[in-house]
Every structure is written in C-alpha cells, then in structure tokens.
C-alpha cells in the first residue's frame, strides 16, 4: 500500500497506490456564514479519508466530497512538521468510481484569504434562529 518511510527522506512524499477507502469525513474550518450572506460553499474545510485504518487529511474549499466510499483512490502524502498528521497532496489525488472510470470531484480551486471574524447576528431578535 504505502512506501516504506525509511526509503524516502523525511520530507519526501510517500504514496498510497490504488486502493479502497474505509471512511470519509469533512469539517468546516472557517467561521460559518448564513445562506443569505453566501453560505459555506467556498469556505475552507478539512477533508479526511481512512485507508486501512490510517487517516489522511487535507484542506480544500467546500463541503463537496472528493471521494465516495465506493471509490478507489491513489495519492501522495507528507508528514506535517510534528509528524503527527498525514497530509494528502491535493493535486496528486486520483479517484476511480465503482465502474473503474476516473472521476474528479470537489472544489479544487483556491481562495485568497480565510474568514477571520464570525458573522454578526441579525438586528431583529426574531431572525436569530435562521
């Protein structure tokens, strides 16, 4: 599945060859925004997938899934500075659907800056629960 970490240098990318995934999740990283203000479609999320009991993650725009549980994936990954997290190189992620066709999912663009402040509540108290 993966290359031996001692074969490559500590900063060299390692690869996961075409294999099935066990689980997939994503979580909003930026401050959320109500739909009336544009929503979270282009907000940064942390995506993570589990392959043979090991979690790999990356940051990407939007909550659209890059991989479905029925898909097979191949990607490169690197350790973070603390050697605690395995970070997927998003450009290297390849996905095959259940029929064996190559598919490209998710928002693969970039965004100039992150949201730094939370959204203020509306002026009318009756709108606070929207």
Secondary structure, 3 states (H helix, E strand, C coil): CECCCCCCCCCCCEEEEEEECCEEEEEECCCCCCHHHCCCCCCEEEEEEEECCEEEEEEEECCCCCCCCCCEEEEEEEECCCCCCEEECHHHCEEECCCCCEECCCECCCCCCCCCCCCCCCCCHHHCCC
